[in-house]
């Protein structure tokens, strides 16, 4: 990027920062990280591990930007249960990037200095053991922190989450010896919510999807009932601070009614 262009970006970024500072920012942002493969192809990159490694590097930027803006929670969807249908070498490349990034987060001085709590959500029973071990290491290393909450959705599917929550609720009630009529009467939105992967986390105020696709694809289906959505054509590895600020500005311009 040439110096004049960098200067223009800097001026525009400062203007966006001034605009978003005038109103409350989202407490919790969910991001669907899409466009890794297309970004790689556009740059002649074909190795899956390198493709998804570029996407993993973007996480550092997102953390810095969100901490600076005072955003309390971020949930990143890095791998869906549907992604298992992709070619084995691509799935392996994604898992390699996830494993490497989770291990790096556990030892990252920035994570510790800013007291960022790292948590993963999804179907851990289908993850390779090295990936699961890296996740557990990052979670243990940050479990006591009270700063930003960073959630990594891996092997995650919204329908599967709801099914698992209902199954867990029924199993809990059955183990307590409750009769079927009592179990049926117990089922409620609040009871199901307590068994979701995200139990204890606030619902996302804003969900961003990169790469130009305009759909949720199953991301936080239960939790996004009152979320605002923002779709951008930018591929995830090329996502910039100005793109995040634009999304927040669009969020702030909307009147949230929560069904009223």
Buried (B, 14 or more C-beta within 10 A) or exposed (E): EEEEEEEEBEEEBEEBBEBBEEEEBBBBBBBBBBBBBBBBEEEEBEEBBBBBBBBBEBBBEBBEBBBEBEBBBBBBBBBBBEBEEBEEEBBBBBBBBBBBBBBBBBEBEEBBEBEBBBBBBBBBEEBBEBBBBBBBBBBEBBEEBEBBBBBBBBBBBBEBBBEBBBEBBBEBBEEEEBEEEEBEEBEEEEBBBBBBBBEEBEBBBBBBBBBEEEEBBBBBBBBBEEBBBBBBEBBBBBBBBBBBBBBBBBBBEEEEEEEE
